[in-house]
Amino acid sequence: MKTIVVGMGNPILSDDGIGIRVARELKRRAPAADIVELGAGGIRLLDVLPGYARVLIVDAMVTGEIACGQFRRFTLVELQKKTARTCNTLCVHDMDLPTAMALGRLAGVALPEEVVIWGVEAHDVETFGETLSPAVEAAVPVVVEDMVGELLREKAWVTSSGSISATAARP
Amino acid sequence: MRQIAIDPITRLEGHGKIDIFLDDAGEVANTYFQVPELRGFEQFCVGRLAEDMPQITNRICGVCPEAHHMAASKALDALFGVEPTSAAKKLREFVYMAFYVTDHTTHFYALGGPDFIVGPDAPPAERNILGVIRKVGVDIGKQVIACRARNHHAIEVMGGRGVHLAAGLPGGWSKPMSEAERAEFETIARANIDFALFTLKAFDDIVLKNEQYLALVTSDVYLHRTYSMGTVDEKNQVNFYDGKVRVVDPDGVEFAKYRPEEYLLHISEHVEPWTYLKFPYLKTIGWKGFVDGKDSGVYVASPLSRLNVSDSMATPRAQAEFDRMYTTFGCKKVGGRYQPIHHRLATHWARLIELLYAAERMLELVTDPEITSPDVRTIPTKVVGRGIGSVEAPRGTLTHHYETDERGVLTKVDLLVGTTNNYAAMSMSINNAARKLISKGKVVDNGILNKIEMAFRLYDPCLSCATHNLPGTMPLQVNIRRPDGEILEHLRRDG
């Protein structure tokens, strides 16, 4: 399944950069994977998603419902129902992710059928800085492992040892 | 005192909200558009190398990184005392025009336009780009996506990266344009012109020929007679990339014209205790509060103000549309320039005229023989220690001010972002809308949420540049409360 990973956020705005950190770590683990970074969502996601069957998005969120550094996986439907929200998938200048997906589909753009979003609870998304809060920093390997597990569903990426191949041909 | 609180539920809960306070008679006493603070940007930058600023500042905002990249590159030109080559300036401006086309297109179809195309009283769930498609047809959705894609491609090729440009350097640009790229970009620029003309035609058909919408555009709900600001070239024509900052008074008389590095002589900032963001105003006039008129230092920096300060447009089709807009509003020419338009909803029309100008200017640049010159950089040889650079960001004049030690290590960073210029004007527009729409403690117009949103949507505020947080298409709540806090009426809308 042709998959793209989108790390969202601002790498110089403390915990807002968690999505970027995870994306960069994933890139080290799976150099051949298609991984992009985006500072803002909304219609910009249509610049990167066409042609993929699946998208894995990782972003910060501030819900107050779970502890900092914990994360939730959710789907586009939850964003549509507004039972979940992350910091950057919506762009206040244009639209949210479900609207962008609907726009693309109406316009006949081939967009991923499967959308999985990792929202990582952040502590501070208001202070300029390149470091994450300790709890959020500790979440990086956990989220990466979870996303690796999702990537492993692509059989082409798995070597005989079970690790993700750095050189596997793209599906 | 009864309070109506409009709380945009933003990513930063509890921040960035509009409070409307009523007096004992139930009339609007005051409104407060509060903006939170992002902490520590200057501290983040101080101690770093100045040449990193084009990469750092284009991370401030995910929507207008190109504007920060350009202002930062220009500030570095000054800081290192180096004049970019002519080809480098043209390459920067070319990339900037591609950005303008995408930004203005996105705003019109996704944010500002739905109020008119779908209708200001349409249910919020329909008042978005999907509603635009339902009204105008699916082809428009395809065109918007195609417009973004082709210009995004041009920016990525010439900027080194698609989202956060990497090509701006003190003294020039790191990527020359090949002939093959130029030929492709010429096709893109021509498509952009066709698209801009199509968009203006749609605006004409749907808005200007609709008496109800035209009445809204020209109504006094969104009328403010303030000073206007914008950058002009040597012919006093609109220029987004370079020139002098010109300010005209509410009657259209030139009040000031200065080089961007002189901005501190002309602009001061007013502080209010209820918000972190400061309110810039014209220094020689002074801060007189949130009031209109020639005696108030409040000014606006927007697509409309840029046209207000300009004698004309530098490209022919945009000039024709410019003439049409000012004559539609009955503006007469005084001293060779149209009187300013103060009806703020005309900003949407002005934005489309700018879209056409950006597309035409892109074609001019890409058909300029010098654009493929390999001479794209002048190497700096010294550190001046102070550099100020300015461009017209889509949302207003953007100024970057850096100071360094003799090694080029930053000691001071100050940014005056496009939207900040308009903070006072935006607050006044919200206040004006609230006063017109609330009377005797009652919301007399249930479209108040949208009417107030329209007041700040027309500025397309990018407070994220300063705050990374703003109310836009977010859910809104209005609570009308008794003095004891009990809710009399509750309105809610999900964005």
Interface residues (C-beta under 8 A of the other chain):
Chain A: N10 P11 I12 L13 D16 E37 L38 G39 A40 G41 G42 I43 R44 L46 D47 V62 G64 K82 R85 C87 N88 L90 C91 V92 H93 D94 M95 D96 T99 A102 L103 G104 L106 A107 G108 V109 V125 E126 T127 F128 G129
Chain B: T10 R11 L12 E13 P36 E37 L38 R39 G40 F41 Q43 F44 I56 R59 I60 C61 G62 V63 P65 T106 H107 A110 L111 N128 I129 L130 I133 V138 G141 K142 V144 I145 R148 A149 H152 G162 V163 H164 D460 C462 S464 H468 L470 P471 G472 T473 M474 P475 D494 G495
